[in-house]
């Protein structure tokens, strides 16, 4: 990353989450439509830490977390890695994602997402295409829950 990148303060990033509808709203309709609630707890140069609470209706039989919820966590992890480092007013969007589910995730599991930049390429006139490697780990697990390659387009 170049020197023009900044770290977005925690309160501003949580406000952005709230505006995007990623965090739970007070209204009943939004509450039932949201598979999980993300609350940010730390933003620094090295990490973004968040608490994710799942809705019971998004579980599979046997008390397992549904694949679409894991996909949403992968996408949110990439989005956090992106927007926490962009200059104010910049835009970014996911343009591709390939995900491999490797282990079942029981309800109540603690997960950790790791995001690394695998590649970055200028896209004229104002874009930057970034490929992220995302790994979602299960605390105490022997295998990751899933691994993904996420491609985002950043507009400067």
C-alpha positions, 0 to 999 in steps of 0.5 A: 500500500502506498503512503496515501492510505489512511486508517479509518477511525473505529467510530467512522467505520462503524457508522459506515457499517450502519449506513450500509445496513450491515449492522442490525437496525432497531426496526423489526423488519431489518432484524429478521432479514439480517443473517448476522450482526457485525459490531466493530471492536478495534481498528488499527494499522494491523487489524480490524476486529469485529464481533459477529452474532448469528441469527438462529434462522440462518443455521443448517440442520444439526446446528451448523452455520449456513454457507451463505453466512460464511460467504457474507463473513468473507465478503465483509472481511475483504470489505473491512480490509479495503475501507479501513485503508481507503482515503475518505470519499473513495469507493470500493466493491467486490467484483469476484469471489471464489470460496471453498468450504473446508470444515463445518462450523458449529453454532456458537463457534468463535471464528477469526478471519485473516485477510492478505493482499495477494495481488494489486494492479492499476486499472485505468483511469482511477482504479486499483484491482486488489486480490485478497486471500481470505481464511476463516478459522475456527477457534480450536479447529484443525482446519479452516472453515473456508478459504477464499479469493476475493477481488475488489475494485477500488476507485481513487 
